[in-house]
Structure formats: structure tokens, C-alpha cells
Amino acid sequence: MRRWIVRIVVVLVIAAAGTAFLLLPYARAAALLMRVSNTSGPVGDLVGRTDYAFETAQPHQVPTRHGPVPARFYRPAGSTRRTILLVPGIHSMGIEEPRLKGLAADLAATGYPVMTLALPDLMQYRITPAATDVLEDAVSWMAAQPALAPDGRVGMAGVSFAGGLSTSAAGRPGIRDKVAFVLSFGGHGDLPRVLHYLATGEETPVPGVAVHPPHDYGVAVILYALADSGVVPADQVSALRDGVRTFLLASQLTLVNMDQANATFQKARDMATVLPEPSRTYMTYVNDRAVAKLGPVLLPYLEQLGVTDPALSPQRATPPVAPVFLLHGDEDTVIPPAESVLLGETLRSKGGNVRVLLSRIITHAELDRSGDYSEAGRLIAFWADLLGR
């Protein structure tokens, strides 16, 4: 009799261990989302007790074919989980961008080593093939270090336009076997299509997916990039870019200090008053967030950005071998959610392993809205699948 009892206990212990093993990625995903959403109260206290202590290292340089690039490690104590390369979108603060630092810290507290990397061209409001080169070189550098990648593979997570670029880079022959997964968080599928949307508000229709008017940040970035492409006379380019850069900085400061942001917005308005035409009019459109007026001005020049290069659009590039996770806010106005749906369809048609989630809890690459339990459950299941790779 005792022998049977022992056997039953052993079976129950094994079953419980197996269930715990299967549920562990969900627990980690739930804890991560609680951290990201700054959940307080008893639930927050419980999550806090599961935190990994982690070290935020001083910035270091990663060697790439385009020169050394700033990066920073977030190292959880005692963790042996997958290292993640986390890359911000178009933002002058690079690895100092507050939301990026917060997400890196939340991942590290969940037990995942993170290296954040700033793409120099995106910090300068430019989307270029060099950015994709830098991503490829960074993955190669990380994968060659046993301490970072014991099995020779790392995860890639790109935010906004860096999400699309990360997906393009992950399919390159030099690193396709060194990538464990790719996360595109609010990223694009086809750059020409997104730029057309930002200038016109038009997007390829996708059943069940709404298209909302584009955010003013996008056309300001396009104007900055196109200023030297004939949009304004050559002798006006520098001053116009100074004005646009000031406006974009003010937009970024709204996440840091509203007093500084408002003062910088006023500086951008003052700069517009001394510009010659047509720069004065275009800068006024930027300050007034007049997308409907500035967009048509920029539309004829979009192709001069070299946007048809496959390095810039994952729908035009060789698909990754690794699983691809496409996460998007369903009302995103910087990069429309249809981009993730369309990219997912293209990758699947090429044999890719893709998971797509459009979420009401997310705006543009940020978890900052409320949702019901089913919405939270879908988000947890998505992250659990990713974190289990």
C-alpha cells in the first residue's frame, strides 16, 4: 500500500512541476505587465517580492561597420535567461529616453538581461540602411560573447520604427541563426506606405482595423529629413532644421518636464517668426500641428528618402527564420496598426512563424491605457510566448 502511495505522490509532484513549468512564462509575463503598468496595492506588492535585483551599467560602445555605437547593460542578479537587445525609435535621447529605460528596467527586474542600443541615424531623425547595418553588427557582437549568449542567440526588440528595422535585420544571412526572436513593438511593415500615411492619412484597408488621423510628430520628422531635398532653398535648410529639431525636442520633453517642454515649444514658435519664406510657413505648420497642410507639401518628395530599400522595410526584406512577434496599439497614430497586420500576412505567406496582437491597452509602443481582463489575458499570453523563447 505504501508503495502505491509513494508512486501517487511522485506522479502528483511531477505533474505539479510540469504545470508550474508550463505556467512559468505566463507568470513572468504577468509580472512584467504589472511592472510596466506600475500596478500598486496588494498585487503590486506581490510582484515586487518577485523582482530580480539588477545592475544598470555605465554606457559602453558596441563596434559596428559605421563606428562605435552607445549601448547600456541592465544585468539581473543570478539570471540565466535570454539576453534581449532593446532599441528605441526616432528619439534624440537615444538610450536615455525615459520610456526605454523604464522598459529595460522592467525586463531586467523580470530576470531578463537587456542591452539597450541607440541607433545614431534615428537619433538624428533619419531612417537609413546604416541603421539596419548597426542592428546586424550589434547582434553579431552580442552572439559572439558566451556571457551574453550561451547558445549563440539573442532576442531582438525594437520600438516604433526600430521594430521594423529589427525585423529587416533579423533576416540577414549574417545573423539569422543568431536571433532567438524578434519583437516589433509598434513597428512598420513597409516604410513608403507609412510615410504616405503620415503625409495623407491614407493606409491600406484592413478589415476590422480602424485608421485614425496621423500624429503631427511624423510629418515634422519627414520635413526635417527632406529639408535638403528641394522642399526649401538650400540657404534655408539649416535654420529650418534647427526649428524643427527644437519642436521635436519639446515633444520629447513632455515626458520629462512640462515646464521645459512648454518653454521649448515657445522657442520653436519664436524661431518661425524670423525664418524667410517658405520655411516660415512650413515651420508654422509644424508649430500649429497642421498635418493636413504640411503633408501635401511633403508628399511629392517622399521617394527621395530612398525608402524603397529592402533594408528599411521588413515586407521587402528576406524574412527572419526566428519567430516574429508584432505588437501594436489598435489606435496608433504614429505607425498605424494595419502595418503589423499586413506585415504578419506577408511573413506568413513566406513561411514565417508570426504572432500578431493589436491591443487597446497600448497607444504607440507604450502600455498606458486600461482594458478588461480578456484584453490583459491576450497581452499576457503574447508576452508569455515571447519570453519563453
Buried (B, 14 or more C-beta within 10 A) or exposed (E): EEEEEEEEEEEEEEEEEEEEEEEEBBBBBBBBBBBBBEBEEEEBEEBBEBBBEBEBEEEEEBEBEBEEBBBBBBBBEEBEBBBBBBBBBBBBBBBBBEBBBBBBBBBBBBBBBBBBBBBBBBBEBBBBBBBBBBBBBBBBBBBEEEEBBEEBBBBBBBBBBBBBBBBBBBBBEEBBEBBBBBBBBBBBBBBBBBBBBBBBBBBBEBEEBEBEEBBBBBBBBBBBBBBBBEBBEEEBBEBBBBBBBBBBBBBBBEBEEEEEBEEBBEBBBEBBEEBEEBBBBBBBBBBEBBBBBBBEBBBEBBEEBEBEBBBBBBBBBBBBBBBBBBBBBBBBBBBBBBBBBBBBBBBBEEEBBBBBBBBBBBBBBBBEBEBEEEBBEBBBBBBBBBBBB
